[in-house]
Amino acid sequence: MATTYRLRELYGGAITVELPTDLIDSSDIRQIPDHQEVFLSRETLTSIIIEINNYVEAPDPITTETTTTTTASGITTTSTTTTVFSEADLPPEQRLQHSSEHDLAAAAYHFTDVISPPDRLASPLPLAEKVSMASPSLAQFPAYVLPGTIVSYEPVRRGPPPQGQIQQQQQQQQQQLAPPQPAGAPNGASNPPTNPASSLEHVQQLLVRMQPYETDLCVRINTPLKEFTAATDQNGDSSQRLRHEEQFTAEILRRFIATLDVKEFSLFAV
């Protein structure tokens, strides 16, 4: 069955985009930070996060070193001159190359900035792919798509032991014999986590670089794979469900590129 899309208003109507009709607006369930809009799938664990971030600035000023060697009266003298200049001082072709390299680094930064240890990248990120935003409001800004996979860890906790009378007596005896614990020490009955279980999460990121507004507009489509892995374990092959979900999220990404539109740039007041 084909997915039905409708125009959604983000940030009070300052931005619009076409999204699947049956997505759940997460703000109807819980409080969402002001700089975010979050939507959830009704069928899977897939989520979509739109985020207004600070513009990732260029690195330190560009420097070049020139070494000059002179010989006079049999004495050789070597001097090094360091020249510091900005991107604006570069020739046009070098300026474009430097700007593109900076944009690629910014895309990788935003992708990894949301990964909290012990979570990690499953493999090195590829270079982001430059795309053209369709709406006139965003067509002037460089935009990039970056896919990647994250390894997420969840602590697995032991269930509480049976609490029969004999077990209670044994616990009381152990507590009486055990040395006193310092304040704040964890209690053994709190079921500490055992070895964490890991799962994979596919992420597709769209980054729109809006330098005049000191803003990086970031869209992340997250697809945890653990539900598909569980289905494989219980019911056999789940590759068809996973392929369907990948096609679904790829179409959502295409819709963002085709329909994301800024109506009020005052949203990015600087």
N, C-alpha and C positions, 0 to 999 in steps of 0.2 A: 504494500500500500504506500502510495506517495505521501511524503511529509507535507503538511500544510504550513505555510509561513504567513506571518502577519507583522506589520510594523510595530516595533516596541519603542517606547520612549524611555530614555535613560537620563539620569540626573535631572529629573523634573522636566524633561523635554528638550534639554540643551543638546542632546545627541539622540539620533534615531538609528535603528537598524532592523532589518527583517530577521526574525528568529522563529523557530518552530512554535506553533500555536500552543502545544501542550506542555511546554516547559514551565516549570514552577519558579516563580519569582521568590528567591530565598528571603527577601525582606518581609514577605508575608508570614514567615515562620520564625525568624529570629532577627536581631538587630545586625545590620551590616555597616561597616565603616563608611563614612561619607565619601571617600575617594573610590569606592568599589560599587559594582553592580554584580550580583551573583544569580545564576539560573541553574536549575537542577533538572535532570531527566526524570520522568515518571517511571521509566522502565528499567533503567540501569543506574550505575553509580557515576555516570558522566556528569561533569559540571563545567560551567562556563563562567569565567571571571573576567570582567572588564575593569581596568584599574588605571587611574590617573596618577602617574609617577613624576617625580622631578626629572628634568632633563639631565642625562648623564653627560657631563661636560667633557671637552677634549682633555687629553693628558697634558703634562707640563709642556711649556714652550719648546718648539723644535730647535735643536742646536746642531751646528756643524763646526768641525775643527779643521783649520788649515795650518799645515806645518811648512815653515819656510827655512831653508838652510842656506847660509851665506858664508863665504870664505874671504877673509881679508888679512893681508900680512901673514899668511900661513896659519891663521886661526879660524877654525870653523865654528860658526854659531848657529844653533837651531832654535827657532822660536815657534810657538804654537798660538794661533789666534782662534778664540771661540766666538762664534757669531750666534746670537739668539734672535729668533724672529717668530712671528705668528703665522698661522695658516693663511692669513690674508696676504702675506708677503710672498707666498709661493706662486710660481707660474700656474696658469689655469689648469693644465693637465695634471700637475703634481697636487694642486689643491683638491681636485676632484678625487684623486686616488687616496689622499690622506683622509678626506672626509668619509669616503666609503669604508676605509679600514676602521675608522673610529666608530661608524655606525654598526659594523659587524661586531666590534668589541662590546658596544652597548647592548646589542641583542643578546650576546652570550652572558653579559652581566645580569640583565633582568631575568634571564632563564634560571641562572644558578642562585640568584639572590633569595629566592623563595624556598630553597632547599635547606632544611635544618638538619644537622647531624642527629642521629647516625645515618639519615637518608643520604643518598649519593647518586651521582650519574651512573647509569648502567654502562655507558661507553662514552668516549669523547664526543662532544657536540660537533656536527658538521658546520660548515659556513652557512650563515643565513642567506636565504634567497631573496633578492630584491623583487618587489611586486609593485604594481601601479594601482592606487586606490581609484575607484571609478567615480565617486562623487566629486563635483567641482570644489567643494569645500576642503577636501583632503588631497586632491590630485597633485598639489604643489609640494607636498611633503614626502620625503623618502620613507618607504615602508618595507618591512622585511618579515619573512616567514621563517621560523626556526623550529623544526621538530626534534624531539629527544625523548629518552626514556629514563625514568627515575626509579631507583630501587628504594622502596619504603619498608621500614621495619616497624613491627608491632610487637610489644612485649606480650608473651603468653603467660598468663597467671594460673597458678595451681588453684584448684577448688579447695574450699575449707574441709578439713578432716572431719570424720564423724565425731559427734559430740556426745557419745555415751558416757555413762557414769564412770567407767574405768578410765576412759581417755581423759576426762576432766580431772580425775585424781592424779593421773600421771603428769598432766600439765602443771598442776599445782605443786607436785613434788619437784619437778624440774625448775620451776620458778623459785622455789625456796632454796634449792641447791646452787642455782646459777649466781655468779657474781653480779652485783648491782650494775646497771647500765647507766651511762651518762645521760643527762637530760637531752631529749631530742633524738635519742637512738631509736631505730626502727624496731617495732615489736614483731616477733616471729609470727604472730597470728595475722599479720597484715597481708599474707600471701604475696611475697616478693616475686617479681617477674623471673621467669626462667629464660632460656635462650630465646631471643626474639625471632619471630617468623618474618620472612621477607616476601614482598610481592612487587610486581612491576606496575608502573603507571606511565602510559603514553601521554605526552604533552605536545600540543601544537600551539605555538606562540606567534601572534601577529603584533608587530611593533611599528607604530607610526611616530616618527621623530618630528616634533613640532618645536624647533629651536626658537622661533620668535616668541613663543608663549612659554618657554622654559619648561616644556612638558613632553614627556614620553607617554603616549597612549598605548596601553598594553592589553592585549586580549589573550587569555590562556584557556584552551579547551583540554580538560583533564579526563582521561579514561583509565581508571584503575582496572587491572586485568584479573584481579583475584576472583571476581564473580564468574568469569569465563573459565578460569582454571578449576574452580570448584565444580562447575557444571561438567567439565571434562572428566573429573575424577568420579562423579556420581552417575552421569548419563552417557558417557562415551564422548564422541567427537563434538566439540563446541566451536570448531573453526568457522562454521557458517554464521553463527551468532556474532562472533568476533569480526568477521569480514563485514557483516551488515552494520555493526557499530562503527567500524572504521570508515565505511562509506558515508554513514550518517554524519560523523564529525567532520569529514572532509568537505561535505556539502555545506555545513554550517560555516566553516572557514571561508569557503568561496562566497557565501552570502555576506559575510562581514566585509570582504574586500569589495564586493559589488555594491553594497547598500549602506555601509556605515557613513553617516552624514552628521556634520557638526552644524547645528542651527544657531547656537549662541556661543561665540568665542569668549564672551565674558566669563564663561565657566573657568577659563584658564587665566584669570586675572593675575597679572604679574606686578 
